[in-house]
Amino acid sequence: MIILIALLLALIPALAVLYPFLRGNAANEWLDDESSPMVDLERRWDSAISGIKNTELEYSIGNLDEEDYLWLRQEYMREAAMVMHSMELEDEQEAELLAAIEREIQQVRERTVGSDAAVTGAEAPQDPVSGE
């Protein structure tokens, strides 16, 4: 019985020491590196998209005049386009991302202006890029 207890007492620290070696080298740890170029591009993409959303919101509640709104929207769209180009996305993926951006913009407009537009007859400004 004493031998069994001694083996258990020796085995527990040995397993604790050997565990990092036994589990192997996790390749996924390198993918989450904050300094990688893809993480930077994703951060820039998120920033451009949130900028577009905020610009739409600020314009719809009246905090931006139309000239500032158009300039800011164009700048954020340019940044998003540069990020897409840097990501070297295929044409189909770019079209999907642009469609997703337009859907999000439309949702922001509907949430902020939706009920007011029906009452006052106000319309959202025309997009200088697509003409919509």
Order of alpha helices (4+ residues) and beta strands (2+ residues): alpha-alpha-alpha-alpha-alpha
